[in-house]
Structures are given as structure tokens and as C-alpha cells.
Amino acid sequence: MKIPWRPLLFGGITALAALATHRGYSAFHDGVRPFVRDVAEGRQERPEAARTTWDMSAGFVYHYAIPTSLATGVMGKHLLGLPADWIGIRLRKAPLVVGAGLLWGAAASCAVSGAHWIFGNLPRPIDSELIEIGRPLLAMMPLIPVVAAASQFGVRRGGLVVGAVTTAAYVAAAVTDLEAAPAVAFGIGAVVHIILATRQRVDEPPPLPEPLAAGRQEVRRGTLPLMVIGALLAVGTSLFWLAGEPASVMLVGLGHPLEAALIGLYSWIGFVPLVTYTALASRAYTSAGMPDGVLALGLLIPFAPAAAVAGAAGMWAELWGVGRFERLMSRYPGLHGAGAAIRDGLLLVSEIALLVGGFITANAMWPGVGLFVVGGFWLLNEVSGTRVMRVAIGPLAAILVGLAANVRVWIS
């Protein structure tokens, strides 16, 4: 009998993350972290906190994770982490939390894998075409640090500088290895952006406020379970079963784990200011580590046992270094601004690239009609106040076009 390793792995991740949330050690969502300790220690009612958690998380599950996971067959981290928050907060008994986490992780694994298998066994298979939605993102990923630098420093002082260096690196790398050019250009552009962000230095940063200093010790209470979660997350990415942001999910689906890891490491820098402050203030950490550092380690180490060690070590380093990260942010104030700029750049480029990919893929599956459907989805979403996150429009509309094309085949 073949052991279902994939559902067991995802079930274990969700169960441990839910238990860590239940005990107030951590929370996946940045908005949940400020009150997770209050819930664990009985100062806030679980049903009310669970409703708040669901309201904040549902959109990310529906729009941020499901479309790209279904398109690629690669599990997005939000499908595990956000439900784990809700389970850990809503249920009162630890055994129920663990059981519900195992059940959800295994069920989500089967749903994602099963849906992608169905896409590949339709009368007109669409599985390989849906993965191609991420192809424009691969070419456009060097624009992420360009947009981030322009957002932080302005177009002239940041965007043009990083853009010129990135373009030169892209052209130079493309001469010898066109396939490696996006990764090379992205890496160089990201380094230049961080150098610009660290030009401003404070010789004597102010001391860490007492409440934050106390939180430095408190976040380490859950070191052991969080290290196990880090190990399992890294194993999942090393096997290319799991990825972080939608951009990383699409790149792993395309078979470009290095590029996905580079985006993960850049995203890690972008989330250091946000996660560090919320962790110290709330005395709880993030269940998956700072996005997406631990996941990126697994992508860079395609050998599961070594990835597990690296994931656990990475989570330990984050937990025990969170105070140092805050001091680093105080010494280099530009890194605070870089955090928000990186997140904005990653989201904006992902939105445009996946929309273009959705247009191309949908038109390949049903010429003319595909363009009409994807464009119609985007425009209706815009005039209705973007009820669906923009990053989901391209993949979601392309999936619907592919299914509609199969209905057309059945009818004819």
C-alpha cells in the first residue's frame, strides 16, 4: 500500500500550526497576531475572535491561494496557514484542534491534486495550459525591484537607477543564457534596491521600548513546535509540493524553483519590518516564519532531509533574532520603507503578469472568447470595486474558460 505522504505532510503542517495558534505561540495572519494571546489566555471569547479571523482571512483563501493552486497543482501556503488560524482560535480543546488541522490539511491536499488531475483528464486537457499562466511573470519578475525602488524613492531617484542596472543585467545575461536572464536581473536589481535603502544610517538608534523588549523573550515560548513547522514547510517546498506567494506558486508550477526562491527571499526582506514589530508587540510569532524565507530555503535545497534541517534552523534563527532585526531596522530606517515598497512591487507586478498570462492562456484554449471572458472579468471587477483580488482574475478566468471549452466539446 502506497503511503499518502503529501496529504500527511500538509495535514501535519496545518495541525501543528493550528495548535501553535491555539496556545498563543503564533498566528499566520498579521492581523490575527495582536489578539491571539488574548484568546489563548481567556481574555477574549473564541467565537467572536474566530469571526474576526474568518472575515480577515477568507478573501486571501478564495482569491490569493485557490486560483493559482488549482492552476498549477502546487499548494499555496495560505490554504494551510489561514484555516489553521481559524481552527486554533475557534476550537477549545487541543485534541480537536489537532484533529481538525490534520483533516483540513489532508483534504486541501487531495482537493488541489485532484482538481489538477481532473484538468489533465478532461476531453480537452487544460492542465499544461493553465500552468503557462505564469510564463509572463517569469519574464517580468526583474521589474519587481524596479517598481519597489520607484515606490520608495520616486521614479528618478529609485526607479530609473534600479531600472537601468536591471535592464543592463537582463541584456548581458540574455546574450549567454536567455533562460537564466530573469533570475540574474532580478537578483541584481534587488541588491541595488537594498543598497539604496541602507544609505540612511543612524549611529545611535533609540533603545527598544520596554514592552517590545519583553516581547523578545515571549515569542520564543513556541520555539520547538515552530521549528518542527519550519522543517515540514521546507520539506514541502523541496519536493515542489508547496510554495508561498501566488508568484512563487506559479513559478514552481512552471518548473522554476530558483526564481520562486529568489522572490521568496526578497519578500522575506519586505516582511521583516511588519512581522518583527507585530511579533514583539503581540508576543506571538508567525506560524510560517517571515514570508517567505523558510519556504525559500526548501526551494533551494531539493533534498528533503537537508531541507528539513535548514527549515528548522531558519525558523530558530528568526525567533531568536527578532530583537536584532528590530535594532537593524532602527539603525537603517530606509529598510522600513523598503518593506512596504517590496510588498507593493511584488503585488503589482504579479497582478499585471498573471492578467497577461490569463489572456494568453484563455485565448489559446478558446480563441477570441477567451480574451472576451478574461477582459470582461477584469472590467466587471474594477467597476464593482474590486470585489475579487486583482491577482486572482487571470488564473480564475482562464480556468473558467478552460472548463467552458470542455462543455463546448461535450455539446458538439
Disulfide bonds with the S-S distance in Angstrom:
none
